[in-house]
Amino acid sequence: MSLLESLLTPAELNEIPKRLQILKMLQAGIPQRKIAEQLGVGIATVSRGARALKRD
């Protein structure tokens, strides 16, 4: 069992690739609402990614 598997629930582990895709789409300039729509996530999830990018 990996460290991440011991720290995160299966649902959280399944979200990691989607979160990374959100960041890639944001960096590509795709509007937040379109990202939420395409990936089937809430706008708050996409907004959180956008805030994370602005901090770095």
mmCIF entry with sequence, helices, sheets and N, C-alpha, C, O atoms, coordinates in Angstrom:
data_MODEL
# 
_entry.id   MODEL 
# 
_entity.id                         1 
_entity.type                       polymer 
_entity.pdbx_number_of_molecules   1 
# 
_entity_poly.entity_id                      1 
_entity_poly.type                           'polypeptide(L)' 
_entity_poly.nstd_linkage                   no 
_entity_poly.nstd_monomer                   no 
_entity_poly.pdbx_seq_one_letter_code       MSLLESLLTPAELNEIPKRLQILKMLQAGIPQRKIAEQLGVGIATVSRGARALKRD 
_entity_poly.pdbx_seq_one_letter_code_can   MSLLESLLTPAELNEIPKRLQILKMLQAGIPQRKIAEQLGVGIATVSRGARALKRD 
_entity_poly.pdbx_strand_id                 A 
# 
loop_
_entity_poly_seq.entity_id 
_entity_poly_seq.num 
_entity_poly_seq.mon_id 
_entity_poly_seq.hetero 
1 1  MET n 
1 2  SER n 
1 3  LEU n 
1 4  LEU n 
1 5  GLU n 
1 6  SER n 
1 7  LEU n 
1 8  LEU n 
1 9  THR n 
1 10 PRO n 
1 11 ALA n 
1 12 GLU n 
1 13 LEU n 
1 14 ASN n 
1 15 GLU n 
1 16 ILE n 
1 17 PRO n 
1 18 LYS n 
1 19 ARG n 
1 20 LEU n 
1 21 GLN n 
1 22 ILE n 
1 23 LEU n 
1 24 LYS n 
1 25 MET n 
1 26 LEU n 
1 27 GLN n 
1 28 ALA n 
1 29 GLY n 
1 30 ILE n 
1 31 PRO n 
1 32 GLN n 
1 33 ARG n 
1 34 LYS n 
1 35 ILE n 
1 36 ALA n 
1 37 GLU n 
1 38 GLN n 
1 39 LEU n 
1 40 GLY n 
1 41 VAL n 
1 42 GLY n 
1 43 ILE n 
1 44 ALA n 
1 45 THR n 
1 46 VAL n 
1 47 SER n 
1 48 ARG n 
1 49 GLY n 
1 50 ALA n 
1 51 ARG n 
1 52 ALA n 
1 53 LEU n 
1 54 LYS n 
1 55 ARG n 
1 56 ASP n 
# 
_struct_asym.id          A 
_struct_asym.entity_id   1 
# 
loop_
_struct_conf.conf_type_id 
_struct_conf.id 
_struct_conf.pdbx_PDB_helix_id 
_struct_conf.beg_label_comp_id 
_struct_conf.beg_label_asym_id 
_struct_conf.beg_label_seq_id 
_struct_conf.pdbx_beg_PDB_ins_code 
_struct_conf.end_label_comp_id 
_struct_conf.end_label_asym_id 
_struct_conf.end_label_seq_id 
_struct_conf.pdbx_end_PDB_ins_code 
_struct_conf.beg_auth_comp_id 
_struct_conf.beg_auth_asym_id 
_struct_conf.beg_auth_seq_id 
_struct_conf.end_auth_comp_id 
_struct_conf.end_auth_asym_id 
_struct_conf.end_auth_seq_id 
_struct_conf.pdbx_PDB_helix_class 
_struct_conf.details 
_struct_conf.pdbx_PDB_helix_length 
HELX_P HELX_P1 AA1 LEU A 3  ? LEU A 7  ? LEU A 3  LEU A 7  1 ? 5  
HELX_P HELX_P2 AA2 PRO A 10 ? GLN A 27 ? PRO A 10 GLN A 27 1 ? 18 
HELX_P HELX_P3 AA3 GLN A 32 ? LEU A 39 ? GLN A 32 LEU A 39 1 ? 8  
HELX_P HELX_P4 AA4 ILE A 43 ? ARG A 55 ? ILE A 43 ARG A 55 1 ? 13 
# 
_struct_conf_type.id          HELX_P 
_struct_conf_type.criteria    ? 
_struct_conf_type.reference   ? 
# 
loop_
_atom_site.group_PDB 
_atom_site.id 
_atom_site.type_symbol 
_atom_site.label_atom_id 
_atom_site.label_alt_id 
_atom_site.label_comp_id 
_atom_site.label_asym_id 
_atom_site.label_entity_id 
_atom_site.label_seq_id 
_atom_site.pdbx_PDB_ins_code 
_atom_site.Cartn_x 
_atom_site.Cartn_y 
_atom_site.Cartn_z 
_atom_site.occupancy 
_atom_site.B_iso_or_equiv 
_atom_site.pdbx_formal_charge 
_atom_site.auth_seq_id 
_atom_site.auth_comp_id 
_atom_site.auth_asym_id 
_atom_site.auth_atom_id 
_atom_site.pdbx_PDB_model_num 
ATOM 1   N N  . MET A 1 1  ? 0.855   -1.185 0.000   1.00 0.00 ? 1  MET A N  1 
ATOM 2   C CA . MET A 1 1  ? 0.000   0.000  0.000   1.00 0.00 ? 1  MET A CA 1 
ATOM 3   C C  . MET A 1 1  ? 0.900   1.248  0.000   1.00 0.00 ? 1  MET A C  1 
ATOM 4   O O  . MET A 1 1  ? 1.854   1.343  0.772   1.00 0.00 ? 1  MET A O  1 
ATOM 5   N N  . SER A 1 2  ? 0.576   2.181  -0.869  1.00 0.00 ? 2  SER A N  1 
ATOM 6   C CA . SER A 1 2  ? 1.378   3.394  -0.957  1.00 0.00 ? 2  SER A CA 1 
ATOM 7   C C  . SER A 1 2  ? 0.985   4.378  0.145   1.00 0.00 ? 2  SER A C  1 
ATOM 8   O O  . SER A 1 2  ? -0.049  4.227  0.796   1.00 0.00 ? 2  SER A O  1 
ATOM 9   N N  . LEU A 1 3  ? 1.817   5.367  0.333   1.00 0.00 ? 3  LEU A N  1 
ATOM 10  C CA . LEU A 1 3  ? 1.551   6.391  1.338   1.00 0.00 ? 3  LEU A CA 1 
ATOM 11  C C  . LEU A 1 3  ? 0.230   7.103  1.042   1.00 0.00 ? 3  LEU A C  1 
ATOM 12  O O  . LEU A 1 3  ? -0.578  7.322  1.944   1.00 0.00 ? 3  LEU A O  1 
ATOM 13  N N  . LEU A 1 4  ? 0.016   7.462  -0.229  1.00 0.00 ? 4  LEU A N  1 
ATOM 14  C CA . LEU A 1 4  ? -1.240  8.139  -0.582  1.00 0.00 ? 4  LEU A CA 1 
ATOM 15  C C  . LEU A 1 4  ? -2.448  7.257  -0.306  1.00 0.00 ? 4  LEU A C  1 
ATOM 16  O O  . LEU A 1 4  ? -3.475  7.741  0.170   1.00 0.00 ? 4  LEU A O  1 
ATOM 17  N N  . GLU A 1 5  ? -2.333  5.978  -0.600  1.00 0.00 ? 5  GLU A N  1 
ATOM 18  C CA . GLU A 1 5  ? -3.444  5.056  -0.348  1.00 0.00 ? 5  GLU A CA 1 
ATOM 19  C C  . GLU A 1 5  ? -3.766  4.953  1.134   1.00 0.00 ? 5  GLU A C  1 
ATOM 20  O O  . GLU A 1 5  ? -4.917  4.730  1.509   1.00 0.00 ? 5  GLU A O  1 
ATOM 21  N N  . SER A 1 6  ? -2.768  5.113  1.964   1.00 0.00 ? 6  SER A N  1 
ATOM 22  C CA . SER A 1 6  ? -3.023  5.046  3.400   1.00 0.00 ? 6  SER A CA 1 
ATOM 23  C C  . SER A 1 6  ? -3.557  6.365  3.956   1.00 0.00 ? 6  SER A C  1 
ATOM 24  O O  . SER A 1 6  ? -4.202  6.380  5.005   1.00 0.00 ? 6  SER A O  1 
ATOM 25  N N  . LEU A 1 7  ? -3.294  7.463  3.266   1.00 0.00 ? 7  LEU A N  1 
ATOM 26  C CA . LEU A 1 7  ? -3.751  8.778  3.731   1.00 0.00 ? 7  LEU A CA 1 
ATOM 27  C C  . LEU A 1 7  ? -5.116  9.173  3.199   1.00 0.00 ? 7  LEU A C  1 
ATOM 28  O O  . LEU A 1 7  ? -5.872  9.869  3.875   1.00 0.00 ? 7  LEU A O  1 
ATOM 29  N N  . LEU A 1 8  ? -5.437  8.728  1.978   1.00 0.00 ? 8  LEU A N  1 
ATOM 30  C CA . LEU A 1 8  ? -6.655  9.174  1.311   1.00 0.00 ? 8  LEU A CA 1 
ATOM 31  C C  . LEU A 1 8  ? -7.668  8.047  1.171   1.00 0.00 ? 8  LEU A C  1 
ATOM 32  O O  . LEU A 1 8  ? -7.312  6.870  1.111   1.00 0.00 ? 8  LEU A O  1 
ATOM 33  N N  . THR A 1 9  ? -8.934  8.433  1.121   1.00 0.00 ? 9  THR A N  1 
ATOM 34  C CA . THR A 1 9  ? -9.986  7.461  0.864   1.00 0.00 ? 9  THR A CA 1 
ATOM 35  C C  . THR A 1 9  ? -9.958  7.097  -0.621  1.00 0.00 ? 9  THR A C  1 
ATOM 36  O O  . THR A 1 9  ? -9.374  7.829  -1.420  1.00 0.00 ? 9  THR A O  1 
ATOM 37  N N  . PRO A 1 10 ? -10.580 5.979  -1.003  1.00 0.00 ? 10 PRO A N  1 
ATOM 38  C CA . PRO A 1 10 ? -10.644 5.637  -2.430  1.00 0.00 ? 10 PRO A CA 1 
ATOM 39  C C  . PRO A 1 10 ? -11.273 6.756  -3.272  1.00 0.00 ? 10 PRO A C  1 
ATOM 40  O O  . PRO A 1 10 ? -10.824 7.014  -4.389  1.00 0.00 ? 10 PRO A O  1 
ATOM 41  N N  . ALA A 1 11 ? -12.292 7.408  -2.750  1.00 0.00 ? 11 ALA A N  1 
ATOM 42  C CA . ALA A 1 11 ? -12.932 8.509  -3.484  1.00 0.00 ? 11 ALA A CA 1 
ATOM 43  C C  . ALA A 1 11 ? -11.959 9.669  -3.689  1.00 0.00 ? 11 ALA A C  1 
ATOM 44  O O  . ALA A 1 11 ? -11.920 10.265 -4.765  1.00 0.00 ? 11 ALA A O  1 
ATOM 45  N N  . GLU A 1 12 ? -11.178 9.988  -2.665  1.00 0.00 ? 12 GLU A N  1 
ATOM 46  C CA . GLU A 1 12 ? -10.199 11.067 -2.786  1.00 0.00 ? 12 GLU A CA 1 
ATOM 47  C C  . GLU A 1 12 ? -9.111  10.711 -3.796  1.00 0.00 ? 12 GLU A C  1 
ATOM 48  O O  . GLU A 1 12 ? -8.677  11.561 -4.574  1.00 0.00 ? 12 GLU A O  1 
ATOM 49  N N  . LEU A 1 13 ? -8.676  9.460  -3.781  1.00 0.00 ? 13 LEU A N  1 
ATOM 50  C CA . LEU A 1 13 ? -7.672  9.016  -4.753  1.00 0.00 ? 13 LEU A CA 1 
ATOM 51  C C  . LEU A 1 13 ? -8.197  9.128  -6.179  1.00 0.00 ? 13 LEU A C  1 
ATOM 52  O O  . LEU A 1 13 ? -7.455  9.500  -7.089  1.00 0.00 ? 13 LEU A O  1 
ATOM 53  N N  . ASN A 1 14 ? -9.468  8.809  -6.377  1.00 0.00 ? 14 ASN A N  1 
ATOM 54  C CA . ASN A 1 14 ? -10.066 8.887  -7.708  1.00 0.00 ? 14 ASN A CA 1 
ATOM 55  C C  . ASN A 1 14 ? -10.201 10.319 -8.203  1.00 0.00 ? 14 ASN A C  1 
ATOM 56  O O  . ASN A 1 14 ? -10.289 10.550 -9.409  1.00 0.00 ? 14 ASN A O  1 
ATOM 57  N N  . GLU A 1 15 ? -10.218 11.282 -7.288  1.00 0.00 ? 15 GLU A N  1 
ATOM 58  C CA . GLU A 1 15 ? -10.365 12.692 -7.663  1.00 0.00 ? 15 GLU A CA 1 
ATOM 59  C C  . GLU A 1 15 ? -9.061  13.319 -8.137  1.00 0.00 ? 15 GLU A C  1 
ATOM 60  O O  . GLU A 1 15 ? -9.095  14.333 -8.834  1.00 0.00 ? 15 GLU A O  1 
ATOM 61  N N  . ILE A 1 16 ? -7.931  12.757 -7.787  1.00 0.00 ? 16 ILE A N  1 
ATOM 62  C CA . ILE A 1 16 ? -6.638  13.366 -8.118  1.00 0.00 ? 16 ILE A CA 1 
ATOM 63  C C  . ILE A 1 16 ? -6.477  13.608 -9.615  1.00 0.00 ? 16 ILE A C  1 
ATOM 64  O O  . ILE A 1 16 ? -6.123  14.723 -9.997  1.00 0.00 ? 16 ILE A O  1 
ATOM 65  N N  . PRO A 1 17 ? -6.716  12.630 -10.481 1.00 0.00 ? 17 PRO A N  1 
ATOM 66  C CA . PRO A 1 17 ? -6.560  12.902 -11.915 1.00 0.00 ? 17 PRO A CA 1 
ATOM 67  C C  . PRO A 1 17 ? -7.495  14.008 -12.420 1.00 0.00 ? 17 PRO A C  1 
ATOM 68  O O  . PRO A 1 17 ? -7.120  14.795 -13.290 1.00 0.00 ? 17 PRO A O  1 
ATOM 69  N N  . LYS A 1 18 ? -8.705  14.060 -11.873 1.00 0.00 ? 18 LYS A N  1 
ATOM 70  C CA . LYS A 1 18 ? -9.650  15.099 -12.285 1.00 0.00 ? 18 LYS A CA 1 
ATOM 71  C C  . LYS A 1 18 ? -9.155  16.479 -11.851 1.00 0.00 ? 18 LYS A C  1 
ATOM 72  O O  . LYS A 1 18 ? -9.266  17.447 -12.603 1.00 0.00 ? 18 LYS A O  1 
ATOM 73  N N  . ARG A 1 19 ? -8.615  16.564 -10.652 1.00 0.00 ? 19 ARG A N  1 
ATOM 74  C CA . ARG A 1 19 ? -8.086  17.849 -10.161 1.00 0.00 ? 19 ARG A CA 1 
ATOM 75  C C  . ARG A 1 19 ? -6.910  18.315 -11.017 1.00 0.00 ? 19 ARG A C  1 
ATOM 76  O O  . ARG A 1 19 ? -6.783  19.503 -11.313 1.00 0.00 ? 19 ARG A O  1 
ATOM 77  N N  . LEU A 1 20 ? -6.061  17.384 -11.410 1.00 0.00 ? 20 LEU A N  1 
ATOM 78  C CA . LEU A 1 20 ? -4.934  17.742 -12.274 1.00 0.00 ? 20 LEU A CA 1 
ATOM 79  C C  . LEU A 1 20 ? -5.431  18.211 -13.634 1.00 0.00 ? 20 LEU A C  1 
ATOM 80  O O  . LEU A 1 20 ? -4.870  19.140 -14.215 1.00 0.00 ? 20 LEU A O  1 
ATOM 81  N N  . GLN A 1 21 ? -6.482  17.574 -14.145 1.00 0.00 ? 21 GLN A N  1 
ATOM 82  C CA . GLN A 1 21 ? -7.061  17.988 -15.421 1.00 0.00 ? 21 GLN A CA 1 
ATOM 83  C C  . GLN A 1 21 ? -7.630  19.401 -15.311 1.00 0.00 ? 21 GLN A C  1 
ATOM 84  O O  . GLN A 1 21 ? -7.506  20.192 -16.246 1.00 0.00 ? 21 GLN A O  1 
ATOM 85  N N  . ILE A 1 22 ? -8.248  19.720 -14.182 1.00 0.00 ? 22 ILE A N  1 
ATOM 86  C CA . ILE A 1 22 ? -8.763  21.074 -13.953 1.00 0.00 ? 22 ILE A CA 1 
ATOM 87  C C  . ILE A 1 22 ? -7.631  22.085 -14.069 1.00 0.00 ? 22 ILE A C  1 
ATOM 88  O O  . ILE A 1 22 ? -7.777  23.109 -14.736 1.00 0.00 ? 22 ILE A O  1 
ATOM 89  N N  . LEU A 1 23 ? -6.505  21.802 -13.422 1.00 0.00 ? 23 LEU A N  1 
ATOM 90  C CA . LEU A 1 23 ? -5.373  22.732 -13.462 1.00 0.00 ? 23 LEU A CA 1 
ATOM 91  C C  . LEU A 1 23 ? -4.856  22.908 -14.893 1.00 0.00 ? 23 LEU A C  1 
ATOM 92  O O  . LEU A 1 23 ? -4.561  24.027 -15.314 1.00 0.00 ? 23 LEU A O  1 
ATOM 93  N N  . LYS A 1 24 ? -4.749  21.816 -15.631 1.00 0.00 ? 24 LYS A N  1 
ATOM 94  C CA . LYS A 1 24 ? -4.279  21.901 -17.021 1.00 0.00 ? 24 LYS A CA 1 
ATOM 95  C C  . LYS A 1 24 ? -5.226  22.739 -17.866 1.00 0.00 ? 24 LYS A C  1 
ATOM 96  O O  . LYS A 1 24 ? -4.786  23.561 -18.670 1.00 0.00 ? 24 LYS A O  1 
ATOM 97  N N  . MET A 1 25 ? -6.521  22.532 -17.685 1.00 0.00 ? 25 MET A N  1 
ATOM 98  C CA . MET A 1 25 ? -7.506  23.284 -18.471 1.00 0.00 ? 25 MET A CA 1 
ATOM 99  C C  . MET A 1 25 ? -7.489  24.764 -18.104 1.00 0.00 ? 25 MET A C  1 
ATOM 100 O O  . MET A 1 25 ? -7.614  25.621 -18.979 1.00 0.00 ? 25 MET A O  1 
ATOM 101 N N  . LEU A 1 26 ? -7.335  25.068 -16.825 1.00 0.00 ? 26 LEU A N  1 
ATOM 102 C CA . LEU A 1 26 ? -7.237  26.464 -16.401 1.00 0.00 ? 26 LEU A CA 1 
ATOM 103 C C  . LEU A 1 26 ? -6.021  27.131 -17.032 1.00 0.00 ? 26 LEU A C  1 
ATOM 104 O O  . LEU A 1 26 ? -6.100  28.258 -17.521 1.00 0.00 ? 26 LEU A O  1 
ATOM 105 N N  . GLN A 1 27 ? -4.898  26.421 -17.016 1.00 0.00 ? 27 GLN A N  1 
ATOM 106 C CA . GLN A 1 27 ? -3.677  26.971 -17.606 1.00 0.00 ? 27 GLN A CA 1 
ATOM 107 C C  . GLN A 1 27 ? -3.825  27.169 -19.108 1.00 0.00 ? 27 GLN A C  1 
ATOM 108 O O  . GLN A 1 27 ? -3.168  28.036 -19.684 1.00 0.00 ? 27 GLN A O  1 
ATOM 109 N N  . ALA A 1 28 ? -4.668  26.386 -19.741 1.00 0.00 ? 28 ALA A N  1 
ATOM 110 C CA . ALA A 1 28 ? -4.911  26.516 -21.180 1.00 0.00 ? 28 ALA A CA 1 
ATOM 111 C C  . ALA A 1 28 ? -5.890  27.646 -21.484 1.00 0.00 ? 28 ALA A C  1 
ATOM 112 O O  . ALA A 1 28 ? -6.155  27.942 -22.650 1.00 0.00 ? 28 ALA A O  1 
ATOM 113 N N  . GLY A 1 29 ? -6.423  28.274 -20.447 1.00 0.00 ? 29 GLY A N  1 
ATOM 114 C CA . GLY A 1 29 ? -7.312  29.418 -20.651 1.00 0.00 ? 29 GLY A CA 1 
ATOM 115 C C  . GLY A 1 29 ? -8.772  29.061 -20.862 1.00 0.00 ? 29 GLY A C  1 
ATOM 116 O O  . GLY A 1 29 ? -9.555  29.905 -21.297 1.00 0.00 ? 29 GLY A O  1 
ATOM 117 N N  . ILE A 1 30 ? -9.149  27.838 -20.566 1.00 0.00 ? 30 ILE A N  1 
ATOM 118 C CA . ILE A 1 30 ? -10.543 27.423 -20.726 1.00 0.00 ? 30 ILE A CA 1 
ATOM 119 C C  . ILE A 1 30 ? -11.360 28.035 -19.586 1.00 0.00 ? 30 ILE A C  1 
ATOM 120 O O  . ILE A 1 30 ? -10.942 27.985 -18.430 1.00 0.00 ? 30 ILE A O  1 
ATOM 121 N N  . PRO A 1 31 ? -12.520 28.612 -19.904 1.00 0.00 ? 31 PRO A N  1 
ATOM 122 C CA . PRO A 1 31 ? -13.346 29.235 -18.858 1.00 0.00 ? 31 PRO A CA 1 
ATOM 123 C C  . PRO A 1 31 ? -13.756 28.243 -17.771 1.00 0.00 ? 31 PRO A C  1 
ATOM 124 O O  . PRO A 1 31 ? -13.982 27.062 -18.034 1.00 0.00 ? 31 PRO A O  1 
ATOM 125 N N  . GLN A 1 32 ? -13.843 28.748 -16.560 1.00 0.00 ? 32 GLN A N  1 
ATOM 126 C CA . GLN A 1 32 ? -14.148 27.901 -15.412 1.00 0.00 ? 32 GLN A CA 1 
ATOM 127 C C  . GLN A 1 32 ? -15.474 27.156 -15.558 1.00 0.00 ? 32 GLN A C  1 
ATOM 128 O O  . GLN A 1 32 ? -15.553 25.973 -15.229 1.00 0.00 ? 32 GLN A O  1 
ATOM 129 N N  . ARG A 1 33 ? -16.489 27.813 -16.033 1.00 0.00 ? 33 ARG A N  1 
ATOM 130 C CA . ARG A 1 33 ? -17.803 27.161 -16.177 1.00 0.00 ? 33 ARG A CA 1 
ATOM 131 C C  . ARG A 1 33 ? -17.745 26.029 -17.195 1.00 0.00 ? 33 ARG A C  1 
ATOM 132 O O  . ARG A 1 33 ? -18.381 24.991 -17.015 1.00 0.00 ? 33 ARG A O  1 
ATOM 133 N N  . LYS A 1 34 ? -16.991 26.230 -18.251 1.00 0.00 ? 34 LYS A N  1 
ATOM 134 C CA . LYS A 1 34 ? -16.858 25.189 -19.269 1.00 0.00 ? 34 LYS A CA 1 
ATOM 135 C C  . LYS A 1 34 ? -16.115 23.974 -18.700 1.00 0.00 ? 34 LYS A C  1 
ATOM 136 O O  . LYS A 1 34 ? -16.471 22.832 -18.991 1.00 0.00 ? 34 LYS A O  1 
ATOM 137 N N  . ILE A 1 35 ? -15.091 24.227 -17.895 1.00 0.00 ? 35 ILE A N  1 
ATOM 138 C CA . ILE A 1 35 ? -14.347 23.143 -17.254 1.00 0.00 ? 35 ILE A CA 1 
ATOM 139 C C  . ILE A 1 35 ? -15.277 22.344 -16.347 1.00 0.00 ? 35 ILE A C  1 
ATOM 140 O O  . ILE A 1 35 ? -15.299 21.114 -16.397 1.00 0.00 ? 35 ILE A O  1 
ATOM 141 N N  . ALA A 1 36 ? -16.039 23.045 -15.524 1.00 0.00 ? 36 ALA A N  1 
ATOM 142 C CA . ALA A 1 36 ? -16.964 22.379 -14.607 1.00 0.00 ? 36 ALA A CA 1 
ATOM 143 C C  . ALA A 1 36 ? -17.948 21.507 -15.380 1.00 0.00 ? 36 ALA A C  1 
ATOM 144 O O  . ALA A 1 36 ? -18.226 20.370 -15.000 1.00 0.00 ? 36 ALA A O  1 
ATOM 145 N N  . GLU A 1 37 ? -18.461 22.057 -16.461 1.00 0.00 ? 37 GLU A N  1 
ATOM 146 C CA . GLU A 1 37 ? -19.422 21.342 -17.301 1.00 0.00 ? 37 GLU A CA 1 
ATOM 147 C C  . GLU A 1 37 ? -18.792 20.095 -17.920 1.00 0.00 ? 37 GLU A C  1 
ATOM 148 O O  . GLU A 1 37 ? -19.358 19.004 -17.852 1.00 0.00 ? 37 GLU A O  1 
ATOM 149 N N  . GLN A 1 38 ? -17.631 20.265 -18.517 1.00 0.00 ? 38 GLN A N  1 
ATOM 150 C CA . GLN A 1 38 ? -16.976 19.159 -19.228 1.00 0.00 ? 38 GLN A CA 1 
ATOM 151 C C  . GLN A 1 38 ? -16.542 18.038 -18.295 1.00 0.00 ? 38 GLN A C  1 
ATOM 152 O O  . GLN A 1 38 ? -16.618 16.866 -18.663 1.00 0.00 ? 38 GLN A O  1 
ATOM 153 N N  . LEU A 1 39 ? -16.088 18.379 -17.095 1.00 0.00 ? 39 LEU A N  1 
ATOM 154 C CA . LEU A 1 39 ? -15.573 17.369 -16.181 1.00 0.00 ? 39 LEU A CA 1 
ATOM 155 C C  . LEU A 1 39 ? -16.620 16.881 -15.182 1.00 0.00 ? 39 LEU A C  1 
ATOM 156 O O  . LEU A 1 39 ? -16.373 15.932 -14.438 1.00 0.00 ? 39 LEU A O  1 
ATOM 157 N N  . GLY A 1 40 ? -17.778 17.520 -15.163 1.00 0.00 ? 40 GLY A N  1 
ATOM 158 C CA . GLY A 1 40 ? -18.820 17.097 -14.245 1.00 0.00 ? 40 GLY A CA 1 
ATOM 159 C C  . GLY A 1 40 ? -18.507 17.385 -12.793 1.00 0.00 ? 40 GLY A C  1 
ATOM 160 O O  . GLY A 1 40 ? -18.827 16.599 -11.901 1.00 0.00 ? 40 GLY A O  1 
ATOM 161 N N  . VAL A 1 41 ? -17.871 18.535 -12.570 1.00 0.00 ? 41 VAL A N  1 
ATOM 162 C CA . VAL A 1 41 ? -17.548 18.960 -11.201 1.00 0.00 ? 41 VAL A CA 1 
ATOM 163 C C  . VAL A 1 41 ? -18.236 20.287 -10.928 1.00 0.00 ? 41 VAL A C  1 
ATOM 164 O O  . VAL A 1 41 ? -18.711 20.953 -11.848 1.00 0.00 ? 41 VAL A O  1 
ATOM 165 N N  . GLY A 1 42 ? -18.285 20.662 -9.673  1.00 0.00 ? 42 GLY A N  1 
ATOM 166 C CA . GLY A 1 42 ? -18.888 21.930 -9.301  1.00 0.00 ? 42 GLY A CA 1 
ATOM 167 C C  . GLY A 1 42 ? -17.971 23.099 -9.632  1.00 0.00 ? 42 GLY A C  1 
ATOM 168 O O  . GLY A 1 42 ? -16.751 22.959 -9.711  1.00 0.00 ? 42 GLY A O  1 
ATOM 169 N N  . ILE A 1 43 ? -18.588 24.242 -9.821  1.00 0.00 ? 43 ILE A N  1 
ATOM 170 C CA . ILE A 1 43 ? -17.809 25.451 -10.119 1.00 0.00 ? 43 ILE A CA 1 
ATOM 171 C C  . ILE A 1 43 ? -16.887 25.781 -8.950  1.00 0.00 ? 43 ILE A C  1 
ATOM 172 O O  . ILE A 1 43 ? -15.814 26.349 -9.156  1.00 0.00 ? 43 ILE A O  1 
ATOM 173 N N  . ALA A 1 44 ? -17.283 25.437 -7.731  1.00 0.00 ? 44 ALA A N  1 
ATOM 174 C CA . ALA A 1 44 ? -16.429 25.701 -6.560  1.00 0.00 ? 44 ALA A CA 1 
ATOM 175 C C  . ALA A 1 44 ? -15.131 24.903 -6.639  1.00 0.00 ? 44 ALA A C  1 
ATOM 176 O O  . ALA A 1 44 ? -14.075 25.388 -6.230  1.00 0.00 ? 44 ALA A O  1 
ATOM 177 N N  . THR A 1 45 ? -15.208 23.695 -7.158  1.00 0.00 ? 45 THR A N  1 
ATOM 178 C CA . THR A 1 45 ? -14.011 22.865 -7.310  1.00 0.00 ? 45 THR A CA 1 
ATOM 179 C C  . THR A 1 45 ? -13.049 23.504 -8.300  1.00 0.00 ? 45 THR A C  1 
ATOM 180 O O  . THR A 1 45 ? -11.839 23.522 -8.072  1.00 0.00 ? 45 THR A O  1 
ATOM 181 N N  . VAL A 1 46 ? -13.579 24.024 -9.388  1.00 0.00 ? 46 VAL A N  1 
ATOM 182 C CA . VAL A 1 46 ? -12.747 24.674 -10.399 1.00 0.00 ? 46 VAL A CA 1 
ATOM 183 C C  . VAL A 1 46 ? -12.183 25.983 -9.844  1.00 0.00 ? 46 VAL A C  1 
ATOM 184 O O  . VAL A 1 46 ? -11.017 26.306 -10.068 1.00 0.00 ? 46 VAL A O  1 
ATOM 185 N N  . SER A 1 47 ? -13.010 26.725 -9.128  1.00 0.00 ? 47 SER A N  1 
ATOM 186 C CA . SER A 1 47 ? -12.557 27.981 -8.528  1.00 0.00 ? 47 SER A CA 1 
ATOM 187 C C  . SER A 1 47 ? -11.425 27.746 -7.536  1.00 0.00 ? 47 SER A C  1 
ATOM 188 O O  . SER A 1 47 ? -10.493 28.545 -7.450  1.00 0.00 ? 47 SER A O  1 
ATOM 189 N N  . ARG A 1 48 ? -11.509 26.658 -6.794  1.00 0.00 ? 48 ARG A N  1 
ATOM 190 C CA . ARG A 1 48 ? -10.453 26.321 -5.845  1.00 0.00 ? 48 ARG A CA 1 
ATOM 191 C C  . ARG A 1 48 ? -9.144  26.086 -6.576  1.00 0.00 ? 48 ARG A C  1 
ATOM 192 O O  . ARG A 1 48 ? -8.083  26.508 -6.116  1.00 0.00 ? 48 ARG A O  1 
ATOM 193 N N  . GLY A 1 49 ? -9.221  25.408 -7.722  1.00 0.00 ? 49 GLY A N  1 
ATOM 194 C CA . GLY A 1 49 ? -8.029  25.196 -8.538  1.00 0.00 ? 49 GLY A CA 1 
ATOM 195 C C  . GLY A 1 49 ? -7.463  26.506 -9.061  1.00 0.00 ? 49 GLY A C  1 
ATOM 196 O O  . GLY A 1 49 ? -6.247  26.696 -9.093  1.00 0.00 ? 49 GLY A O  1 
ATOM 197 N N  . ALA A 1 50 ? -8.349  27.410 -9.471  1.00 0.00 ? 50 ALA A N  1 
ATOM 198 C CA . ALA A 1 50 ? -7.908  28.708 -9.985  1.00 0.00 ? 50 ALA A CA 1 
ATOM 199 C C  . ALA A 1 50 ? -7.199  29.507 -8.884  1.00 0.00 ? 50 ALA A C  1 
ATOM 200 O O  . ALA A 1 50 ? -6.179  30.150 -9.133  1.00 0.00 ? 50 ALA A O  1 
ATOM 201 N N  . ARG A 1 51 ? -7.743  29.459 -7.686  1.00 0.00 ? 51 ARG A N  1 
ATOM 202 C CA . ARG A 1 51 ? -7.096  30.156 -6.562  1.00 0.00 ? 51 ARG A CA 1 
ATOM 203 C C  . ARG A 1 51 ? -5.723  29.563 -6.265  1.00 0.00 ? 51 ARG A C  1 
ATOM 204 O O  . ARG A 1 51 ? -4.774  30.292 -5.979  1.00 0.00 ? 51 ARG A O  1 
ATOM 205 N N  . ALA A 1 52 ? -5.625  28.264 -6.334  1.00 0.00 ? 52 ALA A N  1 
ATOM 206 C CA . ALA A 1 52 ? -4.335  27.587 -6.087  1.00 0.00 ? 52 ALA A CA 1 
ATOM 207 C C  . ALA A 1 52 ? -3.298  28.027 -7.107  1.00 0.00 ? 52 ALA A C  1 
ATOM 208 O O  . ALA A 1 52 ? -2.137  28.247 -6.760  1.00 0.00 ? 52 ALA A O  1 
ATOM 209 N N  . LEU A 1 53 ? -3.708  28.156 -8.357  1.00 0.00 ? 53 LEU A N  1 
ATOM 210 C CA . LEU A 1 53 ? -2.771  28.592 -9.398  1.00 0.00 ? 53 LEU A CA 1 
ATOM 211 C C  . LEU A 1 53 ? -2.311  30.026 -9.173  1.00 0.00 ? 53 LEU A C  1 
ATOM 212 O O  . LEU A 1 53 ? -1.152  30.352 -9.431  1.00 0.00 ? 53 LEU A O  1 
ATOM 213 N N  . LYS A 1 54 ? -3.205  30.881 -8.695  1.00 0.00 ? 54 LYS A N  1 
ATOM 214 C CA . LYS A 1 54 ? -2.847  32.283 -8.468  1.00 0.00 ? 54 LYS A CA 1 
ATOM 215 C C  . LYS A 1 54 ? -1.870  32.436 -7.301  1.00 0.00 ? 54 LYS A C  1 
ATOM 216 O O  . LYS A 1 54 ? -1.059  33.363 -7.283  1.00 0.00 ? 54 LYS A O  1 
ATOM 217 N N  . ARG A 1 55 ? -1.948  31.527 -6.329  1.00 0.00 ? 55 ARG A N  1 
ATOM 218 C CA . ARG A 1 55 ? -1.038  31.593 -5.165  1.00 0.00 ? 55 ARG A CA 1 
ATOM 219 C C  . ARG A 1 55 ? 0.391   31.253 -5.546  1.00 0.00 ? 55 ARG A C  1 
ATOM 220 O O  . ARG A 1 55 ? 1.331   31.779 -4.950  1.00 0.00 ? 55 ARG A O  1 
ATOM 221 N N  . ASP A 1 56 ? 0.567   30.393 -6.516  1.00 0.00 ? 56 ASP A N  1 
ATOM 222 C CA . ASP A 1 56 ? 1.927   29.937 -6.874  1.00 0.00 ? 56 ASP A CA 1 
ATOM 223 C C  . ASP A 1 56 ? 2.616   30.850 -7.824  1.00 0.00 ? 56 ASP A C  1 
ATOM 224 O O  . ASP A 1 56 ? 3.757   30.595 -8.210  1.00 0.00 ? 56 ASP A O  1 
# 
